[in-house]
Amino acid sequence: MKKLVIYYSLEGNTRLVAESVAEMLEADILELKPKKDLDPKSFMRYFWGGKQVLMKETPELLPFDKKIEDYDLIFIGTPVWAQNYAPAIRTLFSKVKFDGKKVAVYCTHMGDIKGLEKTLNNMKKEVAGSELVGDIDFFKPFRDKEGTANRAKKWALFVMNTIKEREEEKLHPRPEF
């Protein structure tokens, strides 16, 4: 099974999770990079990022160095911006269909419970034609980098075990009584 981790990260939080998942599963990794991105050190990133989300902008991305259609299992990660996924992820969803793929989604956030739930639900809607095999959120990933990396790796293994269990169930269905 070919595995790919796709993510967008402005400040590195989502990258930390992506790299941990990719390392654990020996997966390929694809970072989404807008041709013109926000300055991660500027206070105005909150204003401009929020505006992009609210206006449903789809920034132009640099060319992908991976063929997404070649992968069976895809992890997609985003920071939560204005209670939704980042604009680079919106561009991904507008260009790529995940029908028939196994997909796991995750987000990183700073504590907005309503925002993380909305973000994950919106991501799930975008991959509705796929087989959703996992979803999770990571609160303040840089607060405990090692703990976050370990949690991401455990989640990646959980996703793989979920896939194996589903495949076993298809091969050996439980008898009905």
KOLVEXBA-12317 format. One record per residue (C-alpha): residue in one letter; y, z, x; residue number from 1. Coordinates in steps of 0.2 Angstrom, whole numbers, plus 2048, in hexadecimal, padded with zeros to 3 digits. Each point is the difference from the previous one (the first is absolute). Layout:
BEGIN
<r aa="a" north="Y" up="Z" east="X" i="NUM"/>
...
***
This chain:
BEGIN
<r aa="m" north="800" up="800" east="800" i="1"/>
<r aa="k" north="811" up="7FB" east="807" i="2"/>
<r aa="k" north="80D" up="80D" east="7FF" i="3"/>
<r aa="l" north="813" up="7FE" east="801" i="4"/>
<r aa="v" north="80E" up="80D" east="7FE" i="5"/>
<r aa="i" north="810" up="7F9" east="7FA" i="6"/>
<r aa="y" north="810" up="80B" east="801" i="7"/>
<r aa="y" north="813" up="801" east="800" i="8"/>
<r aa="s" north="808" up="80E" east="80A" i="9"/>
<r aa="l" north="813" up="802" east="803" i="10"/>
<r aa="e" north="7FF" up="811" east="809" i="11"/>
<r aa="g" north="7EE" up="801" east="806" i="12"/>
<r aa="n" north="7F8" up="80B" east="7F2" i="13"/>
<r aa="t" north="7F6" up="7F3" east="7F8" i="14"/>
<r aa="r" north="7FC" up="7F8" east="811" i="15"/>
<r aa="l" north="7F8" up="811" east="805" i="16"/>
<r aa="v" north="7F4" up="7FF" east="7F1" i="17"/>
<r aa="a" north="7FC" up="7ED" east="802" i="18"/>
<r aa="e" north="7FC" up="802" east="813" i="19"/>
<r aa="s" north="7F5" up="80F" east="7FC" i="20"/>
<r aa="v" north="7F6" up="7F7" east="7F2" i="21"/>
<r aa="a" north="7FE" up="7F0" east="80B" i="22"/>
<r aa="e" north="7FA" up="80B" east="80F" i="23"/>
<r aa="m" north="7F3" up="809" east="7F5" i="24"/>
<r aa="l" north="7F9" up="7F0" east="7F8" i="25"/>
<r aa="e" north="803" up="7F4" east="80F" i="26"/>
<r aa="a" north="80B" up="7F6" east="7F4" i="27"/>
<r aa="d" north="80C" up="7F3" east="804" i="28"/>
<r aa="i" north="813" up="804" east="7FD" i="29"/>
<r aa="l" north="80E" up="7F6" east="7F9" i="30"/>
<r aa="e" north="812" up="808" east="800" i="31"/>
<r aa="l" north="80C" up="7F7" east="7F4" i="32"/>
<r aa="k" north="810" up="7FD" east="809" i="33"/>
<r aa="p" north="80F" up="7F9" east="7F6" i="34"/>
<r aa="k" north="80A" up="7F4" east="809" i="35"/>
<r aa="k" north="80F" up="80B" east="7FD" i="36"/>
<r aa="d" north="7FC" up="812" east="7FF" i="37"/>
<r aa="l" north="80A" up="810" east="7FD" i="38"/>
<r aa="d" north="805" up="80B" east="80E" i="39"/>
<r aa="p" north="7F5" up="80F" east="800" i="40"/>
<r aa="k" north="80D" up="80B" east="808" i="41"/>
<r aa="s" north="80E" up="7FB" east="7F4" i="42"/>
<r aa="f" north="804" up="80C" east="7F1" i="43"/>
<r aa="m" north="804" up="7F0" east="7F6" i="44"/>
<r aa="r" north="7ED" up="7FC" east="801" i="45"/>
<r aa="y" north="7FE" up="80A" east="7F0" i="46"/>
<r aa="f" north="80E" up="7F7" east="7F7" i="47"/>
<r aa="w" north="7FA" up="7EF" east="805" i="48"/>
<r aa="g" north="7EE" up="803" east="7FE" i="49"/>
<r aa="g" north="802" up="807" east="7EF" i="50"/>
<r aa="k" north="80A" up="7F1" east="7FB" i="51"/>
<r aa="q" north="7F3" up="7F5" east="806" i="52"/>
<r aa="v" north="7F3" up="809" east="7F6" i="53"/>
<r aa="l" north="80A" up="801" east="7F0" i="54"/>
<r aa="m" north="805" up="7ED" east="801" i="55"/>
<r aa="k" north="7EE" up="7FC" east="803" i="56"/>
<r aa="e" north="804" up="7F7" east="810" i="57"/>
<r aa="t" north="7F3" up="7F7" east="80A" i="58"/>
<r aa="p" north="806" up="7FE" east="812" i="59"/>
<r aa="e" north="7F9" up="7F2" east="80B" i="60"/>
<r aa="l" north="7F3" up="806" east="80B" i="61"/>
<r aa="l" north="7FB" up="7FB" east="812" i="62"/>
<r aa="p" north="7F0" up="7F5" east="800" i="63"/>
<r aa="f" north="7F0" up="809" east="7FE" i="64"/>
<r aa="d" north="7F5" up="800" east="80F" i="65"/>
<r aa="k" north="7F0" up="803" east="7F5" i="66"/>
<r aa="k" north="7F9" up="7F6" east="7F2" i="67"/>
<r aa="i" north="7FE" up="80D" east="7F2" i="68"/>
<r aa="e" north="7F4" up="7F5" east="7F6" i="69"/>
<r aa="d" north="7F3" up="802" east="80E" i="70"/>
<r aa="y" north="7FF" up="813" east="7FD" i="71"/>
<r aa="d" north="7F4" up="809" east="7F3" i="72"/>
<r aa="l" north="808" up="811" east="801" i="73"/>
<r aa="i" north="813" up="802" east="801" i="74"/>
<r aa="f" north="80A" up="810" east="801" i="75"/>
<r aa="i" north="813" up="7FF" east="7FB" i="76"/>
<r aa="g" north="80C" up="80D" east="805" i="77"/>
<r aa="t" north="813" up="803" east="7FC" i="78"/>
<r aa="p" north="80D" up="80D" east="800" i="79"/>
<r aa="v" north="807" up="805" east="7F0" i="80"/>
<r aa="w" north="812" up="7F9" east="7FD" i="81"/>
<r aa="a" north="809" up="804" east="7F0" i="82"/>
<r aa="q" north="7F0" up="805" east="7F8" i="83"/>
<r aa="n" north="7F7" up="7F0" east="804" i="84"/>
<r aa="y" north="7F8" up="7F6" east="80E" i="85"/>
<r aa="a" north="80B" up="7F8" east="80E" i="86"/>
<r aa="p" north="807" up="7EF" east="7FE" i="87"/>
<r aa="a" north="7F5" up="7F8" east="80D" i="88"/>
<r aa="i" north="7F1" up="806" east="7F6" i="89"/>
<r aa="r" north="808" up="7F7" east="7F1" i="90"/>
<r aa="t" north="801" up="7F0" east="80A" i="91"/>
<r aa="l" north="7EE" up="802" east="805" i="92"/>
<r aa="f" north="7FB" up="802" east="7EE" i="93"/>
<r aa="s" north="80A" up="7F1" east="7FB" i="94"/>
<r aa="k" north="7F7" up="7F5" east="80D" i="95"/>
<r aa="v" north="7EE" up="807" east="801" i="96"/>
<r aa="k" north="7F3" up="802" east="7F2" i="97"/>
<r aa="f" north="7F3" up="80D" east="803" i="98"/>
<r aa="d" north="7F4" up="7FA" east="7F3" i="99"/>
<r aa="g" north="7EE" up="803" east="804" i="100"/>
<r aa="k" north="804" up="80C" east="80F" i="101"/>
<r aa="k" north="7FD" up="812" east="802" i="102"/>
<r aa="v" north="811" up="808" east="802" i="103"/>
<r aa="a" north="806" up="812" east="804" i="104"/>
<r aa="v" north="812" up="805" east="7FE" i="105"/>
<r aa="y" north="80B" up="80E" east="808" i="106"/>
<r aa="c" north="811" up="806" east="801" i="107"/>
<r aa="t" north="80A" up="80C" east="80B" i="108"/>
<r aa="h" north="80E" up="80A" east="7F9" i="109"/>
<r aa="m" north="80C" up="80F" east="802" i="110"/>
<r aa="g" north="7FB" up="80A" east="7F0" i="111"/>
<r aa="d" north="805" up="7F6" east="7F1" i="112"/>
<r aa="i" north="7F0" up="802" east="7F5" i="113"/>
<r aa="k" north="806" up="7F5" east="7F2" i="114"/>
<r aa="g" north="805" up="7F3" east="80D" i="115"/>
<r aa="l" north="7EF" up="800" east="809" i="116"/>
<r aa="e" north="7F6" up="7FF" east="7EF" i="117"/>
<r aa="k" north="80B" up="7F1" east="7FA" i="118"/>
<r aa="t" north="7FE" up="7F8" east="811" i="119"/>
<r aa="l" north="7ED" up="801" east="800" i="120"/>
<r aa="n" north="7FF" up="7FB" east="7EE" i="121"/>
<r aa="n" north="80B" up="7F1" east="803" i="122"/>
<r aa="m" north="7F6" up="7FB" east="810" i="123"/>
<r aa="k" north="7F0" up="801" east="7F5" i="124"/>
<r aa="k" north="807" up="7F4" east="7F3" i="125"/>
<r aa="e" north="804" up="7F4" east="80E" i="126"/>
<r aa="v" north="7EE" up="7FF" east="806" i="127"/>
<r aa="a" north="7F8" up="801" east="7EE" i="128"/>
<r aa="g" north="7F5" up="7F1" east="804" i="129"/>
<r aa="s" north="7F8" up="809" east="80E" i="130"/>
<r aa="e" north="7F3" up="80E" east="801" i="131"/>
<r aa="l" north="80B" up="810" east="803" i="132"/>
<r aa="v" north="7F6" up="80B" east="80C" i="133"/>
<r aa="g" north="80C" up="80E" east="804" i="134"/>
<r aa="d" north="812" up="806" east="7FF" i="135"/>
<r aa="i" north="809" up="80F" east="808" i="136"/>
<r aa="d" north="811" up="806" east="805" i="137"/>
<r aa="f" north="806" up="808" east="810" i="138"/>
<r aa="f" north="80E" up="80D" east="800" i="139"/>
<r aa="k" north="80C" up="801" east="80F" i="140"/>
<r aa="p" north="7F3" up="7F8" east="80C" i="141"/>
<r aa="f" north="80A" up="804" east="80F" i="142"/>
<r aa="r" north="801" up="812" east="7FC" i="143"/>
<r aa="d" north="7EE" up="802" east="807" i="144"/>
<r aa="k" north="7FB" up="7EF" east="808" i="145"/>
<r aa="e" north="7EF" up="806" east="806" i="146"/>
<r aa="g" north="7FC" up="807" east="7EF" i="147"/>
<r aa="t" north="806" up="7F0" east="7F7" i="148"/>
<r aa="a" north="7F6" up="7F5" east="80C" i="149"/>
<r aa="n" north="7F0" up="80B" east="7FC" i="150"/>
<r aa="r" north="803" up="7FF" east="7EE" i="151"/>
<r aa="a" north="803" up="7ED" east="800" i="152"/>
<r aa="k" north="7EF" up="7FE" east="80A" i="153"/>
<r aa="k" north="7F7" up="80B" east="7F3" i="154"/>
<r aa="w" north="807" up="7F6" east="7F2" i="155"/>
<r aa="a" north="7FB" up="7F0" east="808" i="156"/>
<r aa="l" north="7EE" up="806" east="802" i="157"/>
<r aa="f" north="800" up="806" east="7EE" i="158"/>
<r aa="v" north="805" up="7EF" east="7FB" i="159"/>
<r aa="m" north="7F2" up="7F8" east="80A" i="160"/>
<r aa="n" north="7F4" up="80D" east="7F8" i="161"/>
<r aa="t" north="806" up="7FB" east="7EE" i="162"/>
<r aa="i" north="7FD" up="7EE" east="804" i="163"/>
<r aa="k" north="7EE" up="803" east="806" i="164"/>
<r aa="e" north="7FD" up="80B" east="7F1" i="165"/>
<r aa="r" north="806" up="7F3" east="7F4" i="166"/>
<r aa="e" north="7F5" up="7F3" east="809" i="167"/>
<r aa="e" north="7F1" up="80B" east="7FF" i="168"/>
<r aa="e" north="803" up="802" east="7EE" i="169"/>
<r aa="k" north="800" up="7ED" east="7FD" i="170"/>
<r aa="l" north="7F0" up="7FF" east="80A" i="171"/>
<r aa="h" north="7F7" up="80F" east="7F8" i="172"/>
<r aa="p" north="808" up="803" east="7EF" i="173"/>
<r aa="r" north="7FB" up="811" east="7F8" i="174"/>
<r aa="p" north="7F4" up="7FF" east="7F2" i="175"/>
<r aa="e" north="807" up="804" east="7EF" i="176"/>
<r aa="f" north="7F7" up="80D" east="7F6" i="177"/>
***
